[in-house]
Amino acid sequence: MTRWHLLDTGARDGAWNMACDVALLARAQRTGDAVLRIYAWDQPTLSFGRHEAARAHYDAAALAAAGIALVRRPTGGRALLHDREVTYSITAPIIEGESLPASVFRFNQLLLRALRGLGVPVVEAEDTRAMRPEGAACFAEPSAGELTLHGRKLVGSAQVRDRGALLQHGSILLADDQHRIAGFAVGDYRASAPAAALRESLGEDARYETVRDALMRAAAEESGAASTDDLRLRLEDALDDAAAFHAALGQFRDPAWTWRR
């Protein structure tokens, strides 16, 4: 049985956040353990999907002038502005025979339990039109199985698999900042439709701590732990392979990686 851990790393810069997720993926490969990590961003950050064509679609000078940082994710998908949100990542060994869609569905049940426990009437989207990973924002349209609120996308998630383990991460919007992306786009671009946000259901209770605690409670229930304290992981134990973490950090800080396409 997979052993689960919980980790809250708070607000960090984009490169650190992505390097931490990659390090946790390597940890899952090495130990067979799973980690639910909750985090935030220390400044507004536009992230590109791993295979997204960004150079021809976004104005780097305008983004810098607006104080928006940049990073390219290790997972796929489309551009996403990280600001007023709670971000999660799950790193875990792949269950033998479980497909990628099946694992996304399984993790969605954890997210659904947490958010519905807060009183948010979130549901999974039905089949939608597939979109290419460029020229559109992540929240432009929900994909099948993604979590929505009142018909609009609330959670954007993506998954990558490597050497027997997976990394899934996603953004749970506290407020909708996604419309800002259009102001930095060039060329043929599909702007984001209004996204859903937890403030619609929770008002002033839509806070990082509220969502973090709900997610961690759901994970503890799923694993059969008596409390979330039993599953807490120290950061120094999570990043025990310092060399691998710093190598990943260098990659995500390199503009050549960020603008590679």
C-alpha positions, -999 to 999 in steps of 0.1 A, spaced: 0 0 0 13 34 -9 24 56 20 11 92 19 27 124 32 15 160 34 37 190 27 29 228 29 56 249 14 38 282 13 46 309 -12 78 305 -33 90 317 -67 80 298 -99 113 281 -105 115 269 -69 80 256 -71 86 236 -103 119 223 -90 103 211 -58 76 192 -78 103 175 -99 123 166 -68 92 151 -53 86 131 -85 121 117 -82 114 109 -45 83 89 -55 104 70 -80 130 63 -54 108 55 -23 74 45 -36 58 71 -14 32 96 -24 31 133 -14 3 159 -15 20 192 -16 1 225 -11 18 258 -22 14 294 -35 34 319 -55 54 348 -41 45 371 -70 22 369 -100 37 343 -124 27 332 -159 35 296 -165 37 278 -198 29 242 -205 59 219 -212 51 217 -249 34 251 -254 46 274 -281 52 306 -262 77 328 -281 52 338 -308 23 342 -285 35 363 -255 52 397 -251 82 392 -227 88 429 -223 52 437 -214 52 409 -189 84 421 -172 71 457 -171 40 445 -153 61 426 -127 49 392 -138 74 364 -135 77 335 -160 83 298 -157 77 267 -179 60 238 -162 72 202 -163 37 192 -172 16 200 -203 -13 223 -209 -17 259 -217 -7 293 -202 -19 300 -166 -15 331 -144 -7 321 -108 -17 347 -83 -48 344 -61 -49 306 -60 -40 275 -40 -18 252 -60 -15 215 -53 8 188 -65 6 150 -61 36 128 -67 31 91 -64 41 57 -79 19 47 -108 -5 19 -99 0 -10 -123 -25 -9 -151 -40 24 -142 -43 48 -171 -35 85 -170 -73 94 -172 -81 69 -145 -55 84 -121 -67 119 -129 -103 107 -120 -90 92 -88 -73 124 -77 -103 144 -87 -123 125 -61 -100 138 -34 -104 174 -47 -141 169 -49 -143 157 -13 -123 186 0 -141 213 -19 -176 199 -13 -167 196 23 -163 234 23 -198 237 7 -186 243 -29 -209 226 -54 -181 216 -77 -186 190 -105 -166 173 -132 -169 186 -167 -183 164 -194 -168 160 -229 -156 192 -244 -137 202 -276 -100 195 -274 -77 225 -277 -42 227 -289 -16 237 -262 -9 272 -276 -28 304 -285 -52 300 -256 -52 303 -218 -56 273 -196 -90 284 -183 -103 292 -218 -124 261 -217 -126 231 -193 -115 197 -206 -134 166 -199 -131 156 -163 -118 189 -150 -135 205 -120 -161 232 -127 -183 255 -107 -216 267 -123 -203 255 -157 -170 274 -155 -136 259 -149 -124 261 -113 -94 238 -112 -68 234 -139 -47 202 -136 -21 184 -157 -1 152 -152 32 139 -164 46 103 -160 82 92 -158 99 60 -148 71 45 -128 59 76 -110 36 105 -118 34 142 -110 0 159 -112 -4 195 -102 -31 220 -106 -45 255 -96 -76 260 -75 -86 296 -81 -95 318 -51 -102 347 -75 -102 350 -113 -70 366 -126 -69 347 -159 -84 375 -180 -51 394 -175 -32 370 -197 -49 385 -228 -31 418 -222 3 401 -228 -7 380 -258 2 387 -294 -10 372 -326 -39 348 -329 -50 343 -293 -81 329 -277 -88 348 -244 -100 330 -213 -137 329 -206 -145 340 -171 -132 313 -148 -149 302 -116 -134 311 -83 -139 300 -47 -149 335 -36 -182 329 -54 -191 302 -29 -170 310 1 -167 348 1 -140 360 25 -135 324 37 -118 317 3 -83 317 18 -51 297 13 -53 282 48 -89 271 44 -84 252 12 -51 238 23 -66 223 54 -96 209 35 -73 192 10 -51 177 37 -81 164 57 -94 147 26 -60 131 20 -57 119 56 -92 104 53 -83 87 21 -51 72 36 -69 62 69 -47 84 91 -61 96 124 -51 132 117 -31 153 92 -3 156 117 4 119 113 12 125 76 33 157 78 66 157 59 95 180 67 108 200 38 144 188 45 132 152 41 112 160 10 142 176 -7 167 150 7 184 148 -27 198 183 -27 219 178 -59 188 168 -79 168 197 -66 194 223 -74 199 208 -109 161 212 -115 162 247 -100 188 257 -126 167 244 -154 136 262 -144 154 295 -139 170 293 -173 153 315 -199 164 291 -226 140 265 -210 112 290 -204 113 303 -240 124 270 -256 94 271 -279 
